[in-house]
């Protein structure tokens, strides 16, 4: 099983968090498989839709990296703003909301509206270069408190923030950090954690410390390239580790270490979230 939001829900649940998944699945074999294999996640808010197939995704990997993806995500149109309103009770009591950019823009806008209303932290996963713009189209990008674009998604994010970027800056984490420091008021918006994942070049991380000051840090790749089985889901596992660390009152640095370990475990499996991820990583 995959899916950006489901991957996060799974990894967070494996880390011992109370993980509530708001989405929709079809009343088909894939939907049944999901329901029978999600015992760690609270799926009571997942809507079952008849006569439509559960979302599916076929990835074509070359040496562990995804080169092409084929998606059938028609069912996501069954997730509506009204459905989000009906689940406001769980959003307003959450420590963190993970927002998947595969959702329709009106749905994303409703989530951000509720999050802003209740002053909730929102981690945005851009998911794809063509979907980065969607959160800006909501008019509520300022409600995003954390995000984790990959290199190409970051270039698109910077462009949408009216920042001119030489594409070569994504060749190194230091190059990304230098640009963000130079254009921090434009790029960071209201985020307190901004992670740019750069594949085998590691990650560039900017976060606010307890005094509200910006800290800049580069992280090495979680695993050597020759040991990677599949990259699918590794970023979602990383995010989940960071979120779990933060909600368990760990420092940002400690939470990033948890995220790195979650990513390392998932990179060594074909699963979208390694079944070796456990609450012991937070000990």
Buried (B, 14 or more C-beta within 10 A) or exposed (E): BBBBBBBBBBBBBBBBBEBBBBBBBBBBEBBBEBBEEBEBBBBEBBBBBEEBBBBBBEBEBEEBBEEEEEEEBEBBEBBBBEBBEEBBEBBBEBEBBBBBBBBBBBBBBBBBBBBBEEEBBBBBBBBBBEBBBBBBEBEBBEBBBBBBBBBBBBBBBBEBBEBEBEEEBBEBBBBBBBBBEEBBEEBBBEBBBBBBBBBEBBBBBBBBEEEEEBEBBBBEBBBEEEEBBBBBBBBBBBBBBBBBBBBBEBEBEBBBBBBBBBBBBBBBBEBBBBEBBBEEBBE
